[in-house]
Amino acid sequence: MFSLVVPVFRNEESIADLLAAIASLHEATGGDLEAVFVVDGSPDRSLQRLCEGLPRYTFRSQVLALSRNFGSFPAITAGLAAARGEAFGVMAADLQEPPELLLEFRERLLAGSCDVVVGTRTGRGDPLVARMASAAFWWLYRRLVQSEVPPGGVDVFGCNAVFREHLLALHERNTTLVGLVFWLGFRRAEVSYVRRARRHGRSAWSLRRRIRYLLDSGFAFSDLPVRLMTLAGFLGMALSVVLAAVVFFARLRGDIQVPGYTATVLAVMFFGGLNSLGIGILGEYIWRTFENSKGRPTYVVAARHEFHGSDRQ
């Protein structure tokens, strides 16, 4: 059985099309598909629409309602933990990724040629501003965090049972699921596709979320911030030596009337800013360590609904 995990947040308008698309996938797999919907504290009627629509379809399904909005990555993790198949795929509820992509994931995974397969975007049907923002984001991600991530980024992936177990064993907070997928390694395959234009609703992928995603990725998978602080420290020391020499010769020439004033102001301003930056970076690491030490779950399932499809009585 192939388990399809679908995180749902503010997708009320696309539920009907989503269920129809999954029904088509169910037929294409010969009836060997399970869908796991994870409603991530969605404030709209997504949960109600799912529970009303699923009894009319023949594919097996589960609906997990989280107690609040935990984010798409914890929602996907919850879905993977509840899934019962031998191979797994993740699908976006907005249908911007072609549903047929999951059939390619399933074929490669069941053939045993790879342990994890990721969808790589070669084009996007989004507006120009959105395409430019996404390109800039993933360019920074590949250069600052994980260079092996495809240039177009990754939103969907599939994996086998072995990979899933290792992925679920990583109980980390303030991290990114895509980063963990590439960090784990294993045999990886890529399937290219063109992302479709959004038909319903608005994307929740705001600039603030992109910045948070990049920061979480950087602190979770790279030592670049600490290395930059070390480099800044060395550069600060070198600059202070140069400024000290400038002030010394200026004093000898009589250009500075107040002894020590310029040197003191420059040193205080430069190293004060440098210290503030260093404290902020160390604080980010300490806060993330503290969050992981609490041992809180990354998600809480408030309700679970099951629909047995063609097996229902």
Helices and strands as residue ranges (DSSP letters): E 2-8, G 12-14, H 15-28, E 33-39, H 46-53, G 54-56, E 60-66, H 72-82, E 87-90, H 100-111, E 116-124, H 128-144, E 154-160, H 161-168, H 177-184, E 188-195, H 207-221, H 224-253, H 261-293, E 301-307, G 309-311
